[in-house]
Amino acid sequence: MGWPSGTLLLSEVVLRSGEHHLILVARTNVGDFVMDNLTQAVRTVAVAKSDYKWVRIESSDNPEFWNKIRERI
């Protein structure tokens, strides 16, 4: 409610255990934030990036397409 669909993006990551997992990335005018059901904290991408191996993220233009993440998002 109140969030444009292009600002809330699913992202596939790999946990330290090797398990693939989906997280939600919220793009805002003050930065990108990660919401993960495995933790109660809402973290910046910069803080959360060390917890995951980033694989891909939904396209903000078309959620049917996903973009590979090379090293940083």
N, CA, C and O atoms as a Tripos MOL2 file, in Angstrom:
@<TRIPOS>MOLECULE
protein
  292   291    73     0     0
PROTEIN
NO_CHARGES

@<TRIPOS>ATOM
      1 N           0.8350   -1.1700    0.0000 N.3       1 MET1
      2 CA          0.0000    0.0000    0.0000 C.3       1 MET1
      3 C           0.8880    1.2440    0.0000 C.2       1 MET1
      4 O           1.6240    1.5070    0.9510 O.2       1 MET1
      5 N           0.7970    1.9910   -1.0840 N.am      2 GLY2
      6 CA          1.5550    3.2180   -1.1700 C.3       2 GLY2
      7 C           2.9490    3.0810   -1.7390 C.2       2 GLY2
      8 O           3.6340    4.0870   -1.9240 O.2       2 GLY2
      9 N           3.3890    1.8710   -2.0210 N.am      3 TRP3
     10 CA          4.7140    1.6440   -2.5900 C.3       3 TRP3
     11 C           4.5610    1.3160   -4.0710 C.2       3 TRP3
     12 O           3.8230    0.3910   -4.4110 O.2       3 TRP3
     13 N           5.2320    2.0400   -4.9610 N.am      4 PRO4
     14 CA          5.2130    1.6620   -6.3770 C.3       4 PRO4
     15 C           5.8130    0.2640   -6.5560 C.2       4 PRO4
     16 O           6.8000   -0.0800   -5.9050 O.2       4 PRO4
     17 N           5.2240   -0.5240   -7.4250 N.am      5 SER5
     18 CA          5.6690   -1.9180   -7.5840 C.3       5 SER5
     19 C           7.1330   -2.0250   -7.9880 C.2       5 SER5
     20 O           7.7850   -3.0120   -7.6450 O.2       5 SER5
     21 N           7.6640   -1.0520   -8.7000 N.am      6 GLY6
     22 CA          9.0630   -1.1020   -9.1270 C.3       6 GLY6
     23 C          10.0640   -0.8400   -8.0170 C.2       6 GLY6
     24 O          11.2710   -0.9420   -8.2380 O.2       6 GLY6
     25 N           9.5810   -0.5020   -6.8170 N.am      7 THR7
     26 CA         10.4960   -0.2280   -5.7070 C.3       7 THR7
     27 C          10.6180   -1.3940   -4.7370 C.2       7 THR7
     28 O          11.4980   -1.3900   -3.8760 O.2       7 THR7
     29 N           9.7500   -2.3910   -4.8620 N.am      8 LEU8
     30 CA          9.8120   -3.5860   -4.0200 C.3       8 LEU8
     31 C          10.1600   -4.7710   -4.9050 C.2       8 LEU8
     32 O           9.3390   -5.2350   -5.6960 O.2       8 LEU8
     33 N          11.3770   -5.2510   -4.7610 N.am      9 LEU9
     34 CA         11.8940   -6.2640   -5.6760 C.3       9 LEU9
     35 C          12.3350   -7.5150   -4.9220 C.2       9 LEU9
     36 O          13.0380   -7.4260   -3.9150 O.2       9 LEU9
     37 N          11.9220   -8.6710   -5.4110 N.am     10 LEU10
     38 CA         12.4290   -9.9230   -4.8660 C.3      10 LEU10
     39 C          13.8460  -10.1330   -5.3680 C.2      10 LEU10
     40 O          14.1820   -9.7610   -6.4920 O.2      10 LEU10
     41 N          14.6660  -10.7280   -4.5310 N.am     11 SER11
     42 CA         16.0310  -11.0340   -4.9280 C.3      11 SER11
     43 C          16.3780  -12.4370   -4.4600 C.2      11 SER11
     44 O          16.0750  -12.8160   -3.3280 O.2      11 SER11
     45 N          17.0130  -13.2060   -5.3320 N.am     12 GLU12
     46 CA         17.4830  -14.5460   -4.9770 C.3      12 GLU12
     47 C          18.9070  -14.4310   -4.4520 C.2      12 GLU12
     48 O          19.7740  -13.8200   -5.0780 O.2      12 GLU12
     49 N          19.1250  -15.0280   -3.2980 N.am     13 VAL13
     50 CA         20.4450  -15.0480   -2.6800 C.3      13 VAL13
     51 C          20.7640  -16.4820   -2.2640 C.2      13 VAL13
     52 O          19.8820  -17.3390   -2.2140 O.2      13 VAL13
     53 N          22.0300  -16.7250   -1.9700 N.am     14 VAL14
     54 CA         22.4470  -18.0060   -1.4150 C.3      14 VAL14
     55 C          22.9650  -17.7240   -0.0130 C.2      14 VAL14
     56 O          23.8190  -16.8620    0.1920 O.2      14 VAL14
     57 N          22.4270  -18.4730    0.9510 N.am     15 LEU15
     58 CA         22.8470  -18.3250    2.3360 C.3      15 LEU15
     59 C          24.1970  -18.9990    2.5510 C.2      15 LEU15
     60 O          24.6580  -19.7530    1.6950 O.2      15 LEU15
     61 N          24.8220  -18.7360    3.6730 N.am     16 ARG16
     62 CA         26.1100  -19.3630    3.9980 C.3      16 ARG16
     63 C          26.0040  -20.8860    4.0270 C.2      16 ARG16
     64 O          26.9890  -21.5860    3.7950 O.2      16 ARG16
     65 N          24.8090  -21.3910    4.3120 N.am     17 SER17
     66 CA         24.5790  -22.8430    4.3350 C.3      17 SER17
     67 C          24.5310  -23.4410    2.9310 C.2      17 SER17
     68 O          24.5560  -24.6620    2.7720 O.2      17 SER17
     69 N          24.4620  -22.5790    1.9110 N.am     18 GLY18
     70 CA         24.3610  -23.0320    0.5250 C.3      18 GLY18
     71 C          22.9380  -23.0830    0.0100 C.2      18 GLY18
     72 O          22.7140  -23.3760   -1.1640 O.2      18 GLY18
     73 N          21.9730  -22.8010    0.8710 N.am     19 GLU19
     74 CA         20.5620  -22.8310    0.5050 C.3      19 GLU19
     75 C          20.1720  -21.5530   -0.2430 C.2      19 GLU19
     76 O          20.5680  -20.4530    0.1420 O.2      19 GLU19
     77 N          19.3870  -21.7130   -1.3230 N.am     20 HIS20
     78 CA         18.8630  -20.5540   -2.0490 C.3      20 HIS20
     79 C          17.6800  -19.9970   -1.2640 C.2      20 HIS20
     80 O          16.9190  -20.7450   -0.6500 O.2      20 HIS20
     81 N          17.5370  -18.6700   -1.2930 N.am     21 HIS21
     82 CA         16.5620  -17.9940   -0.4420 C.3      21 HIS21
     83 C          16.1200  -16.7130   -1.1420 C.2      21 HIS21
     84 O          16.9080  -16.0910   -1.8550 O.2      21 HIS21
     85 N          14.8580  -16.3150   -0.9400 N.am     22 LEU22
     86 CA         14.3500  -15.0520   -1.4830 C.3      22 LEU22
     87 C          14.2800  -14.0080   -0.3770 C.2      22 LEU22
     88 O          13.8670  -14.2970    0.7460 O.2      22 LEU22
     89 N          14.6900  -12.7920   -0.7140 N.am     23 ILE23
     90 CA         14.5760  -11.6490    0.1840 C.3      23 ILE23
     91 C          13.8530  -10.5360   -0.5700 C.2      23 ILE23
     92 O          13.6960  -10.6020   -1.7890 O.2      23 ILE23
     93 N          13.4240   -9.5370    0.1500 N.am     24 LEU24
     94 CA         12.7660   -8.3860   -0.4610 C.3      24 LEU24
     95 C          13.6870   -7.1820   -0.3560 C.2      24 LEU24
     96 O          14.1850   -6.8630    0.7240 O.2      24 LEU24
     97 N          13.9110   -6.5160   -1.4770 N.am     25 VAL25
     98 CA         14.7300   -5.3030   -1.5030 C.3      25 VAL25
     99 C          13.7930   -4.1290   -1.7730 C.2      25 VAL25
    100 O          13.0650   -4.1160   -2.7660 O.2      25 VAL25
    101 N          13.8220   -3.1460   -0.8800 N.am     26 ALA26
    102 CA         13.0140   -1.9360   -1.0410 C.3      26 ALA26
    103 C          13.9370   -0.8160   -1.4860 C.2      26 ALA26
    104 O          14.8650   -0.4440   -0.7690 O.2      26 ALA26
    105 N          13.6800   -0.2830   -2.6660 N.am     27 ARG27
    106 CA         14.4810    0.8220   -3.1990 C.3      27 ARG27
    107 C          13.8280    2.1360   -2.7860 C.2      27 ARG27
    108 O          12.6580    2.3790   -3.0820 O.2      27 ARG27
    109 N          14.6000    2.9830   -2.0940 N.am     28 THR28
    110 CA         14.0740    4.2660   -1.6400 C.3      28 THR28
    111 C          15.0160    5.3760   -2.0940 C.2      28 THR28
    112 O          16.0890    5.1130   -2.6360 O.2      28 THR28
    113 N          14.6060    6.5960   -1.8700 N.am     29 ASN29
    114 CA         15.4440    7.7260   -2.2560 C.3      29 ASN29
    115 C          16.6290    7.9120   -1.3060 C.2      29 ASN29
    116 O          17.5100    8.7260   -1.5820 O.2      29 ASN29
    117 N          16.6680    7.1790   -0.2000 N.am     30 VAL30
    118 CA         17.8150    7.2540    0.7220 C.3      30 VAL30
    119 C          18.6540    5.9810    0.7170 C.2      30 VAL30
    120 O          19.5820    5.8450    1.5140 O.2      30 VAL30
    121 N          18.3310    5.0520   -0.1770 N.am     31 GLY31
    122 CA         19.1120    3.8250   -0.3020 C.3      31 GLY31
    123 C          18.2260    2.5990   -0.4150 C.2      31 GLY31
    124 O          17.0010    2.6820   -0.3210 O.2      31 GLY31
    125 N          18.8700    1.4600   -0.6190 N.am     32 ASP32
    126 CA         18.1700    0.1820   -0.7510 C.3      32 ASP32
    127 C          18.2140   -0.5510    0.5830 C.2      32 ASP32
    128 O          19.2440   -0.5850    1.2570 O.2      32 ASP32
    129 N          17.0680   -1.1430    0.9530 N.am     33 PHE33
    130 CA         16.9450   -1.8360    2.2230 C.3      33 PHE33
    131 C          16.5190   -3.2800    1.9990 C.2      33 PHE33
    132 O          15.7320   -3.5720    1.0990 O.2      33 PHE33
    133 N          17.0410   -4.1780    2.8220 N.am     34 VAL34
    134 CA         16.7680   -5.6090    2.7150 C.3      34 VAL34
    135 C          15.8460   -6.0310    3.8430 C.2      34 VAL34
    136 O          16.0740   -5.7070    5.0090 O.2      34 VAL34
    137 N          14.7980   -6.7610    3.4770 N.am     35 MET35
    138 CA         13.9070   -7.3750    4.4490 C.3      35 MET35
    139 C          13.9500   -8.8810    4.2080 C.2      35 MET35
    140 O          13.7330   -9.3570    3.0940 O.2      35 MET35
    141 N          14.2310   -9.6050    5.2640 N.am     36 ASP36
    142 CA         14.4380  -11.0460    5.1850 C.3      36 ASP36
    143 C          13.6680  -11.6940    6.3230 C.2      36 ASP36
    144 O          13.7920  -11.2740    7.4730 O.2      36 ASP36
    145 N          12.8770  -12.7110    6.0160 N.am     37 ASN37
    146 CA         12.0950  -13.3500    7.0700 C.3      37 ASN37
    147 C          12.9500  -14.1760    8.0340 C.2      37 ASN37
    148 O          12.4230  -14.7190    9.0060 O.2      37 ASN37
    149 N          14.2360  -14.2800    7.7880 N.am     38 LEU38
    150 CA         15.1310  -14.9830    8.7070 C.3      38 LEU38
    151 C          15.6790  -14.0720    9.7960 C.2      38 LEU38
    152 O          16.3450  -14.5410   10.7190 O.2      38 LEU38
    153 N          15.4080  -12.7880    9.6980 N.am     39 THR39
    154 CA         15.8570  -11.8320   10.7090 C.3      39 THR39
    155 C          14.7980  -10.7610   10.8990 C.2      39 THR39
    156 O          14.0340  -10.4680    9.9800 O.2      39 THR39
    157 N          14.7510  -10.1860   12.0720 N.am     40 GLN40
    158 CA         13.7740   -9.1320   12.3420 C.3      40 GLN40
    159 C          14.2710   -7.7620   11.9050 C.2      40 GLN40
    160 O          13.4850   -6.8200   11.8050 O.2      40 GLN40
    161 N          15.5480   -7.6440   11.6490 N.am     41 ALA41
    162 CA         16.1450   -6.3470   11.3240 C.3      41 ALA41
    163 C          15.9200   -5.9830    9.8590 C.2      41 ALA41
    164 O          16.0040   -6.8340    8.9740 O.2      41 ALA41
    165 N          15.6370   -4.7200    9.6240 N.am     42 VAL42
    166 CA         15.6510   -4.1750    8.2660 C.3      42 VAL42
    167 C          17.0290   -3.5580    8.0990 C.2      42 VAL42
    168 O          17.4180   -2.6680    8.8560 O.2      42 VAL42
    169 N          17.7740   -4.0420    7.0880 N.am     43 ARG43
    170 CA         19.1680   -3.6130    6.9350 C.3      43 ARG43
    171 C          19.3930   -2.9880    5.5760 C.2      43 ARG43
    172 O          18.6490   -3.2460    4.6300 O.2      43 ARG43
    173 N          20.4210   -2.1670    5.4840 N.am     44 THR44
    174 CA         20.8060   -1.6400    4.1760 C.3      44 THR44
    175 C          21.4440   -2.7610    3.3780 C.2      44 THR44
    176 O          21.9210   -3.7450    3.9430 O.2      44 THR44
    177 N          21.4530   -2.6100    2.0730 N.am     45 VAL45
    178 CA         22.1080   -3.6030    1.2230 C.3      45 VAL45
    179 C          23.5880   -3.6950    1.5820 C.2      45 VAL45
    180 O          24.1570   -4.7870    1.5880 O.2      45 VAL45
    181 N          24.2100   -2.5630    1.8790 N.am     46 ALA46
    182 CA         25.6320   -2.5610    2.2250 C.3      46 ALA46
    183 C          25.9140   -3.4350    3.4420 C.2      46 ALA46
    184 O          26.9120   -4.1550    3.4690 O.2      46 ALA46
    185 N          25.0530   -3.3780    4.4390 N.am     47 VAL47
    186 CA         25.2370   -4.1940    5.6470 C.3      47 VAL47
    187 C          24.9050   -5.6560    5.3640 C.2      47 VAL47
    188 O          25.6080   -6.5520    5.8320 O.2      47 VAL47
    189 N          23.8450   -5.9050    4.6040 N.am     48 ALA48
    190 CA         23.3710   -7.2690    4.3690 C.3      48 ALA48
    191 C          24.1780   -8.0360    3.3320 C.2      48 ALA48
    192 O          24.1190   -9.2650    3.2920 O.2      48 ALA48
    193 N          24.9270   -7.3350    2.4980 N.am     49 LYS49
    194 CA         25.5810   -8.0340    1.3780 C.3      49 LYS49
    195 C          26.5740   -9.0950    1.8240 C.2      49 LYS49
    196 O          26.8110  -10.0520    1.0870 O.2      49 LYS49
    197 N          27.1590   -8.9550    3.0020 N.am     50 SER50
    198 CA         28.1230   -9.9540    3.4570 C.3      50 SER50
    199 C          27.4450  -11.2400    3.9370 C.2      50 SER50
    200 O          28.1080  -12.2680    4.0800 O.2      50 SER50
    201 N          26.1330  -11.1960    4.1870 N.am     51 ASP51
    202 CA         25.4090  -12.3810    4.6550 C.3      51 ASP51
    203 C          24.9840  -13.3050    3.5280 C.2      51 ASP51
    204 O          24.6070  -14.4510    3.7750 O.2      51 ASP51
    205 N          25.0400  -12.8270    2.3040 N.am     52 TYR52
    206 CA         24.5170  -13.5820    1.1750 C.3      52 TYR52
    207 C          25.4900  -13.5760    0.0010 C.2      52 TYR52
    208 O          26.3700  -12.7220   -0.1060 O.2      52 TYR52
    209 N          25.2990  -14.5590   -0.8730 N.am     53 LYS53
    210 CA         25.8660  -14.4820   -2.2200 C.3      53 LYS53
    211 C          24.6770  -14.0830   -3.0990 C.2      53 LYS53
    212 O          23.7180  -14.8390   -3.2490 O.2      53 LYS53
    213 N          24.7610  -12.8970   -3.6670 N.am     54 TRP54
    214 CA         23.6560  -12.3690   -4.4570 C.3      54 TRP54
    215 C          23.6330  -13.0390   -5.8290 C.2      54 TRP54
    216 O          24.6640  -13.1310   -6.4950 O.2      54 TRP54
    217 N          22.4600  -13.5060   -6.2510 N.am     55 VAL55
    218 CA         22.3190  -14.2320   -7.5120 C.3      55 VAL55
    219 C          21.6000  -13.3910   -8.5580 C.2      55 VAL55
    220 O          22.1530  -13.1130   -9.6220 O.2      55 VAL55
    221 N          20.3740  -12.9850   -8.2600 N.am     56 ARG56
    222 CA         19.5900  -12.2030   -9.2270 C.3      56 ARG56
    223 C          18.5040  -11.4220   -8.5040 C.2      56 ARG56
    224 O          18.1600  -11.7050   -7.3560 O.2      56 ARG56
    225 N          17.9720  -10.4200   -9.2210 N.am     57 ILE57
    226 CA         16.9320   -9.5540   -8.6720 C.3      57 ILE57
    227 C          15.9020   -9.2820   -9.7570 C.2      57 ILE57
    228 O          16.2250   -9.2350  -10.9440 O.2      57 ILE57
    229 N          14.6660   -9.1040   -9.3330 N.am     58 GLU58
    230 CA         13.5990   -8.7700  -10.2760 C.3      58 GLU58
    231 C          13.9210   -7.4740  -11.0030 C.2      58 GLU58
    232 O          14.5510   -6.5790  -10.4400 O.2      58 GLU58
    233 N          13.4970   -7.3770  -12.2250 N.am     59 SER59
    234 CA         13.6200   -6.1250  -12.9560 C.3      59 SER59
    235 C          12.5830   -5.1430  -12.4280 C.2      59 SER59
    236 O          11.4220   -5.5050  -12.2340 O.2      59 SER59
    237 N          12.9940   -3.9110  -12.1980 N.am     60 SER60
    238 CA         12.0310   -2.9050  -11.7320 C.3      60 SER60
    239 C          11.0710   -2.4860  -12.8420 C.2      60 SER60
    240 O          10.0050   -1.9360  -12.5650 O.2      60 SER60
    241 N          11.4390   -2.7390  -14.0850 N.am     61 ASP61
    242 CA         10.5850   -2.3950  -15.2250 C.3      61 ASP61
    243 C           9.5370   -3.4640  -15.5150 C.2      61 ASP61
    244 O           8.4090   -3.1540  -15.8990 O.2      61 ASP61
    245 N           9.9250   -4.7330  -15.3270 N.am     62 ASN62
    246 CA          9.0270   -5.8350  -15.6450 C.3      62 ASN62
    247 C           9.3420   -7.0020  -14.7060 C.2      62 ASN62
    248 O          10.3760   -7.6490  -14.8710 O.2      62 ASN62
    249 N           8.4740   -7.2890  -13.7210 N.am     63 PRO63
    250 CA          8.7650   -8.3280  -12.7480 C.3      63 PRO63
    251 C           8.8300   -9.7410  -13.3190 C.2      63 PRO63
    252 O           9.2140  -10.6760  -12.6150 O.2      63 PRO63
    253 N           8.4580   -9.9040  -14.5900 N.am     64 GLU64
    254 CA          8.5990  -11.2190  -15.2150 C.3      64 GLU64
    255 C          10.0450  -11.5030  -15.5990 C.2      64 GLU64
    256 O          10.3990  -12.6440  -15.8950 O.2      64 GLU64
    257 N          10.8820  -10.4670  -15.5950 N.am     65 PHE65
    258 CA         12.2900  -10.6160  -15.9450 C.3      65 PHE65
    259 C          13.1530  -10.4000  -14.7220 C.2      65 PHE65
    260 O          12.8420   -9.5820  -13.8570 O.2      65 PHE65
    261 N          14.2330  -11.1390  -14.6640 N.am     66 TRP66
    262 CA         15.1810  -11.0420  -13.5540 C.3      66 TRP66
    263 C          16.5510  -10.6770  -14.0960 C.2      66 TRP66
    264 O          16.9340  -11.1190  -15.1790 O.2      66 TRP66
    265 N          17.2830   -9.8760  -13.3500 N.am     67 ASN67
    266 CA         18.6330   -9.4640  -13.7350 C.3      67 ASN67
    267 C          19.6540  -10.1920  -12.8710 C.2      67 ASN67
    268 O          19.5020  -10.2750  -11.6530 O.2      67 ASN67
    269 N          20.6860  -10.7160  -13.5070 N.am     68 LYS68
    270 CA         21.7760  -11.3190  -12.7460 C.3      68 LYS68
    271 C          22.5140  -10.2360  -11.9750 C.2      68 LYS68
    272 O          22.6470   -9.1020  -12.4340 O.2      68 LYS68
    273 N          22.9850  -10.6070  -10.8070 N.am     69 ILE69
    274 CA         23.7780   -9.6770   -9.9970 C.3      69 ILE69
    275 C          25.2200  -10.1460  -10.0640 C.2      69 ILE69
    276 O          25.5430  -11.2660   -9.6680 O.2      69 ILE69
    277 N          26.0670   -9.2900  -10.5610 N.am     70 ARG70
    278 CA         27.4720   -9.6850  -10.7000 C.3      70 ARG70
    279 C          28.1900   -9.6210   -9.3750 C.2      70 ARG70
    280 O          28.6190  -10.6520   -8.8570 O.2      70 ARG70
    281 N          28.3310   -8.4390   -8.8170 N.am     71 GLU71
    282 CA         29.0170   -8.3250   -7.5380 C.3      71 GLU71
    283 C          28.2540   -7.4260   -6.5950 C.2      71 GLU71
    284 O          28.1810   -7.6950   -5.3960 O.2      71 GLU71
    285 N          27.6960   -6.3780   -7.1150 N.am     72 ARG72
    286 CA         26.9510   -5.4230   -6.2940 C.3      72 ARG72
    287 C          25.6190   -5.1530   -6.9440 C.2      72 ARG72
    288 O          25.4750   -5.2920   -8.1580 O.2      72 ARG72
    289 N          24.6330   -4.7630   -6.1380 N.am     73 ILE73
    290 CA         23.3430   -4.4060   -6.7230 C.3      73 ILE73
    291 C          23.1220   -2.9270   -6.6070 C.2      73 ILE73
    292 O          22.0890   -2.4200   -7.0430 O.2      73 ILE73
@<TRIPOS>BOND
     1     1     2 1
     2     2     3 1
     3     3     4 2
     4     3     5 am
     5     5     6 1
     6     6     7 1
     7     7     8 2
     8     7     9 am
     9     9    10 1
    10    10    11 1
    11    11    12 2
    12    11    13 am
    13    13    14 1
    14    14    15 1
    15    15    16 2
    16    15    17 am
    17    17    18 1
    18    18    19 1
    19    19    20 2
    20    19    21 am
    21    21    22 1
    22    22    23 1
    23    23    24 2
    24    23    25 am
    25    25    26 1
    26    26    27 1
    27    27    28 2
    28    27    29 am
    29    29    30 1
    30    30    31 1
    31    31    32 2
    32    31    33 am
    33    33    34 1
    34    34    35 1
    35    35    36 2
    36    35    37 am
    37    37    38 1
    38    38    39 1
    39    39    40 2
    40    39    41 am
    41    41    42 1
    42    42    43 1
    43    43    44 2
    44    43    45 am
    45    45    46 1
    46    46    47 1
    47    47    48 2
    48    47    49 am
    49    49    50 1
    50    50    51 1
    51    51    52 2
    52    51    53 am
    53    53    54 1
    54    54    55 1
    55    55    56 2
    56    55    57 am
    57    57    58 1
    58    58    59 1
    59    59    60 2
    60    59    61 am
    61    61    62 1
    62    62    63 1
    63    63    64 2
    64    63    65 am
    65    65    66 1
    66    66    67 1
    67    67    68 2
    68    67    69 am
    69    69    70 1
    70    70    71 1
    71    71    72 2
    72    71    73 am
    73    73    74 1
    74    74    75 1
    75    75    76 2
    76    75    77 am
    77    77    78 1
    78    78    79 1
    79    79    80 2
    80    79    81 am
    81    81    82 1
    82    82    83 1
    83    83    84 2
    84    83    85 am
    85    85    86 1
    86    86    87 1
    87    87    88 2
    88    87    89 am
    89    89    90 1
    90    90    91 1
    91    91    92 2
    92    91    93 am
    93    93    94 1
    94    94    95 1
    95    95    96 2
    96    95    97 am
    97    97    98 1
    98    98    99 1
    99    99   100 2
   100    99   101 am
   101   101   102 1
   102   102   103 1
   103   103   104 2
   104   103   105 am
   105   105   106 1
   106   106   107 1
   107   107   108 2
   108   107   109 am
   109   109   110 1
   110   110   111 1
   111   111   112 2
   112   111   113 am
   113   113   114 1
   114   114   115 1
   115   115   116 2
   116   115   117 am
   117   117   118 1
   118   118   119 1
   119   119   120 2
   120   119   121 am
   121   121   122 1
   122   122   123 1
   123   123   124 2
   124   123   125 am
   125   125   126 1
   126   126   127 1
   127   127   128 2
   128   127   129 am
   129   129   130 1
   130   130   131 1
   131   131   132 2
   132   131   133 am
   133   133   134 1
   134   134   135 1
   135   135   136 2
   136   135   137 am
   137   137   138 1
   138   138   139 1
   139   139   140 2
   140   139   141 am
   141   141   142 1
   142   142   143 1
   143   143   144 2
   144   143   145 am
   145   145   146 1
   146   146   147 1
   147   147   148 2
   148   147   149 am
   149   149   150 1
   150   150   151 1
   151   151   152 2
   152   151   153 am
   153   153   154 1
   154   154   155 1
   155   155   156 2
   156   155   157 am
   157   157   158 1
   158   158   159 1
   159   159   160 2
   160   159   161 am
   161   161   162 1
   162   162   163 1
   163   163   164 2
   164   163   165 am
   165   165   166 1
   166   166   167 1
   167   167   168 2
   168   167   169 am
   169   169   170 1
   170   170   171 1
   171   171   172 2
   172   171   173 am
   173   173   174 1
   174   174   175 1
   175   175   176 2
   176   175   177 am
   177   177   178 1
   178   178   179 1
   179   179   180 2
   180   179   181 am
   181   181   182 1
   182   182   183 1
   183   183   184 2
   184   183   185 am
   185   185   186 1
   186   186   187 1
   187   187   188 2
   188   187   189 am
   189   189   190 1
   190   190   191 1
   191   191   192 2
   192   191   193 am
   193   193   194 1
   194   194   195 1
   195   195   196 2
   196   195   197 am
   197   197   198 1
   198   198   199 1
   199   199   200 2
   200   199   201 am
   201   201   202 1
   202   202   203 1
   203   203   204 2
   204   203   205 am
   205   205   206 1
   206   206   207 1
   207   207   208 2
   208   207   209 am
   209   209   210 1
   210   210   211 1
   211   211   212 2
   212   211   213 am
   213   213   214 1
   214   214   215 1
   215   215   216 2
   216   215   217 am
   217   217   218 1
   218   218   219 1
   219   219   220 2
   220   219   221 am
   221   221   222 1
   222   222   223 1
   223   223   224 2
   224   223   225 am
   225   225   226 1
   226   226   227 1
   227   227   228 2
   228   227   229 am
   229   229   230 1
   230   230   231 1
   231   231   232 2
   232   231   233 am
   233   233   234 1
   234   234   235 1
   235   235   236 2
   236   235   237 am
   237   237   238 1
   238   238   239 1
   239   239   240 2
   240   239   241 am
   241   241   242 1
   242   242   243 1
   243   243   244 2
   244   243   245 am
   245   245   246 1
   246   246   247 1
   247   247   248 2
   248   247   249 am
   249   249   250 1
   250   250   251 1
   251   251   252 2
   252   251   253 am
   253   253   254 1
   254   254   255 1
   255   255   256 2
   256   255   257 am
   257   257   258 1
   258   258   259 1
   259   259   260 2
   260   259   261 am
   261   261   262 1
   262   262   263 1
   263   263   264 2
   264   263   265 am
   265   265   266 1
   266   266   267 1
   267   267   268 2
   268   267   269 am
   269   269   270 1
   270   270   271 1
   271   271   272 2
   272   271   273 am
   273   273   274 1
   274   274   275 1
   275   275   276 2
   276   275   277 am
   277   277   278 1
   278   278   279 1
   279   279   280 2
   280   279   281 am
   281   281   282 1
   282   282   283 1
   283   283   284 2
   284   283   285 am
   285   285   286 1
   286   286   287 1
   287   287   288 2
   288   287   289 am
   289   289   290 1
   290   290   291 1
   291   291   292 2
@<TRIPOS>SUBSTRUCTURE
     1 MET1         2 RESIDUE 1 A MET
     2 GLY2         6 RESIDUE 1 A GLY
     3 TRP3        10 RESIDUE 1 A TRP
     4 PRO4        14 RESIDUE 1 A PRO
     5 SER5        18 RESIDUE 1 A SER
     6 GLY6        22 RESIDUE 1 A GLY
     7 THR7        26 RESIDUE 1 A THR
     8 LEU8        30 RESIDUE 1 A LEU
     9 LEU9        34 RESIDUE 1 A LEU
    10 LEU10       38 RESIDUE 1 A LEU
    11 SER11       42 RESIDUE 1 A SER
    12 GLU12       46 RESIDUE 1 A GLU
    13 VAL13       50 RESIDUE 1 A VAL
    14 VAL14       54 RESIDUE 1 A VAL
    15 LEU15       58 RESIDUE 1 A LEU
    16 ARG16       62 RESIDUE 1 A ARG
    17 SER17       66 RESIDUE 1 A SER
    18 GLY18       70 RESIDUE 1 A GLY
    19 GLU19       74 RESIDUE 1 A GLU
    20 HIS20       78 RESIDUE 1 A HIS
    21 HIS21       82 RESIDUE 1 A HIS
    22 LEU22       86 RESIDUE 1 A LEU
    23 ILE23       90 RESIDUE 1 A ILE
    24 LEU24       94 RESIDUE 1 A LEU
    25 VAL25       98 RESIDUE 1 A VAL
    26 ALA26      102 RESIDUE 1 A ALA
    27 ARG27      106 RESIDUE 1 A ARG
    28 THR28      110 RESIDUE 1 A THR
    29 ASN29      114 RESIDUE 1 A ASN
    30 VAL30      118 RESIDUE 1 A VAL
    31 GLY31      122 RESIDUE 1 A GLY
    32 ASP32      126 RESIDUE 1 A ASP
    33 PHE33      130 RESIDUE 1 A PHE
    34 VAL34      134 RESIDUE 1 A VAL
    35 MET35      138 RESIDUE 1 A MET
    36 ASP36      142 RESIDUE 1 A ASP
    37 ASN37      146 RESIDUE 1 A ASN
    38 LEU38      150 RESIDUE 1 A LEU
    39 THR39      154 RESIDUE 1 A THR
    40 GLN40      158 RESIDUE 1 A GLN
    41 ALA41      162 RESIDUE 1 A ALA
    42 VAL42      166 RESIDUE 1 A VAL
    43 ARG43      170 RESIDUE 1 A ARG
    44 THR44      174 RESIDUE 1 A THR
    45 VAL45      178 RESIDUE 1 A VAL
    46 ALA46      182 RESIDUE 1 A ALA
    47 VAL47      186 RESIDUE 1 A VAL
    48 ALA48      190 RESIDUE 1 A ALA
    49 LYS49      194 RESIDUE 1 A LYS
    50 SER50      198 RESIDUE 1 A SER
    51 ASP51      202 RESIDUE 1 A ASP
    52 TYR52      206 RESIDUE 1 A TYR
    53 LYS53      210 RESIDUE 1 A LYS
    54 TRP54      214 RESIDUE 1 A TRP
    55 VAL55      218 RESIDUE 1 A VAL
    56 ARG56      222 RESIDUE 1 A ARG
    57 ILE57      226 RESIDUE 1 A ILE
    58 GLU58      230 RESIDUE 1 A GLU
    59 SER59      234 RESIDUE 1 A SER
    60 SER60      238 RESIDUE 1 A SER
    61 ASP61      242 RESIDUE 1 A ASP
    62 ASN62      246 RESIDUE 1 A ASN
    63 PRO63      250 RESIDUE 1 A PRO
    64 GLU64      254 RESIDUE 1 A GLU
    65 PHE65      258 RESIDUE 1 A PHE
    66 TRP66      262 RESIDUE 1 A TRP
    67 ASN67      266 RESIDUE 1 A ASN
    68 LYS68      270 RESIDUE 1 A LYS
    69 ILE69      274 RESIDUE 1 A ILE
    70 ARG70      278 RESIDUE 1 A ARG
    71 GLU71      282 RESIDUE 1 A GLU
    72 ARG72      286 RESIDUE 1 A ARG
    73 ILE73      290 RESIDUE 1 A ILE
